[in-house]
Amino acid sequence: MIDKVGGVLLSIELMKKNIARAQAEIDKKRSEVGKGAMRQKYHFMAEEGWLNDPNGLIYFKGKYHFFYQYNPYDSYWGSMHWGHAISDDMLHWEYLPLALAPSETYDNHPKGGCFSGSAIEYEGRLYLLYTASTNYGDGFIQNQCMAYSDDGIHFVKSEKNPVIAAPPTGYDVGEFRDPKVWKHEDYFYLVCSGKKDGLGQALLYRSKNLEDWDFFNVLAESRGEFGYMWECPDFFPMKNANGEKYILTFSPMGVKERTSIYLVGDMNYETGKFNYTTVGNIDWGFDYYAPQSFVDQSGRRILVAWANGWDWMPWWKDWGPTFKEGWCGSFNLPREAILDTDNTLKFVPIDELQSIRKSAEAIHKKSIFEKGEFLIPTGNGNCFELKMTIDLANSTTDSFELRLRSNDHLATIATFDLRKQILTVSRDNSDDWSQGTTKSNLLLKDKATLKIHLFVDQSSIEIFTDDYKTNHSLNVFAKEDQNKNYVSVAEGTLVINQLDTWELTKTM
């Protein structure tokens, strides 16, 4: 018994030591990194260093808790820790001590560490389920581990780790990660990604106590159409007027431009099988990956994603120039997921964003724009929100452009082709770094208007349209003088019923 207790105490002290070491690095760099010209104004970021996937999103003891994949020692990926911050509104954040640091034989590796996972509250205690990744010379091994906390700040790794030591027989032991946990009736359930025969799968486990897990079934799997690995799967119920459906989200590897997919269908808890009937994209942009959801205190299903992509994607160049400032990575805006009556999903920026509107400029009456380029009033032009409604019935132009974050030479161009019903967003001439064009259909059939809602921050543009079903998120590393925003009409007339813009307050 003494040896067992001593081992637990040693483990606790070792993680404390490694967290303190990482915190010293953060403290040393925080001030200088915070001066970076590319730092976001209202999108979530780490204080310095590298950030990727959101982890463990939860509303716990009156606060929003965001955990995140974090390398405090470099502005590139490596040595994964769990960063931690809390908020009252998902906009203004207080950074807390790191929640997890590599410290054990199963998770302490410079090219591994404490990988992605999720959180759940049970009987007043906060539990984190995460992937441990390490390599002892025979290739990477990934397994699922657990840590817990009574105060939601200081965590202890379970003495039973890893709680899932290996995937089922026949699966790749180095492609077994990203547990998402929930409770249904008498069982806890966990879905994680697995790879078998070169195809991605979502593997379902269940447990009575969060420590002893049994493989239950393959929840869903790719037949080739959804790639060779499903990163960061999430699974949750939603209701509409027709009843309850289940949604599976994941970021597939090997599906070209599709960064985040959702499937809608029915769940059978007797068999552990999910049967889907609807397939959609959460976002069509370059920079929306590994979304994770949670339920907030008012019952909303909120999704948050990493605003970037990986090197297996065809448009990837690298992660942007912010590494020169000592940081890399931010989160996309939190979005409320809503299940429509046709079983498709819309993703609406949270209402809390209205609280940071600083100054408003608007066109309150119907305006007709003819051939030419027209300046949109957007405050400082670098940090703003825009909402506009296009009168499709009375517009005669086949297409129009929004020229965003522009100067005399550079601009990000969103082209709305009303005749072909296609939206393209090009950043080939956005800055001295970015490249690529994203494309999606516009759902305009039988519609009298087209509503556009977009958010611009220092290093990102997020465009929402088609009633928040067709969205494009892109990182753009524009210079400070790229502060002009235009509507451009090549021919005919564009009728705008309403146009509102707001400069937005800095929160980070």
Stockholm file with secondary structure:
# STOCKHOLM 1.0

chainA/1-508         MIDKVGGVLLSIELMKKNIARAQAEIDKKRSEVGKGAMRQKYHFMAEEGWLNDPNGLIYFKGKYHFFYQYNPYDSYWGSMHWGHAISDDMLHWEYLPLALAPSETYDNHPKGGCFSGSAIEYEGRLYLLYTASTNYGDGFIQNQCMAYSDDGIHFVKSEKNPVIAAPPTGYDVGEFRDPKVWKHEDYFYLVCSGKKDGLGQALLYRSKNLEDWDFFNVLAESRGEFGYMWECPDFFPMKNANGEKYILTFSPMGVKERTSIYLVGDMNYETGKFNYTTVGNIDWGFDYYAPQSFVDQSGRRILVAWANGWDWMPWWKDWGPTFKEGWCGSFNLPREAILDTDNTLKFVPIDELQSIRKSAEAIHKKSIFEKGEFLIPTGNGNCFELKMTIDLANSTTDSFELRLRSNDHLATIATFDLRKQILTVSRDNSDDWSQGTTKSNLLLKDKATLKIHLFVDQSSIEIFTDDYKTNHSLNVFAKEDQNKNYVSVAEGTLVINQLDTWELTKTM
#=GR chainA/1-508 SS CHHHHHHHHHHHHHHHHHHHHHHHHHHHHHHHHTTCTTCCSSSCBCSSEEEEEEEEEEEETTEEEEEEEEETTCSSSCSBEEEEEEESSSSSEEECCCSBCCCSTTTCCTTCEEEEEEEEEETTEEEEEEEEEEESSSCEEEEEEEEEESSSSSCEECTTCCSBCSCSTTSCTTSCEEEEEEEETTEEEEEEEEEETTEEEEEEEEESSSSSEEEEEEEEECSSTTCSEEEEEEEEEEEETTEEEEEEEEEEESSTTCCCEEEEEEEETTTTEEEEEEEEESCCSSSCEEEEEEECTTSCEEEEEESCCCTTSTTCCCSCGGGGGTEECBBCCCEEEEECTTSCEEEEECGGGGGGEEEEEEECSCEEECSEEEECCCTTSSSEEEEEEEETTTCCCSEEEEEEEECSSCCEEEEEETTTTEEEEECTTSSSSCCCEEEEECCCTTCSEEEEEEEEETTEEEEEETTTTEEEEEECCCCTTCCEEEEEESSSCEEEEEEEEEEECCCC
#=GC SS_cons         CHHHHHHHHHHHHHHHHHHHHHHHHHHHHHHHHTTCTTCCSSSCBCSSEEEEEEEEEEEETTEEEEEEEEETTCSSSCSBEEEEEEESSSSSEEECCCSBCCCSTTTCCTTCEEEEEEEEEETTEEEEEEEEEEESSSCEEEEEEEEEESSSSSCEECTTCCSBCSCSTTSCTTSCEEEEEEEETTEEEEEEEEEETTEEEEEEEEESSSSSEEEEEEEEECSSTTCSEEEEEEEEEEEETTEEEEEEEEEEESSTTCCCEEEEEEEETTTTEEEEEEEEESCCSSSCEEEEEEECTTSCEEEEEESCCCTTSTTCCCSCGGGGGTEECBBCCCEEEEECTTSCEEEEECGGGGGGEEEEEEECSCEEECSEEEECCCTTSSSEEEEEEEETTTCCCSEEEEEEEECSSCCEEEEEETTTTEEEEECTTSSSSCCCEEEEECCCTTCSEEEEEEEEETTEEEEEETTTTEEEEEECCCCTTCCEEEEEESSSCEEEEEEEEEEECCCC
//
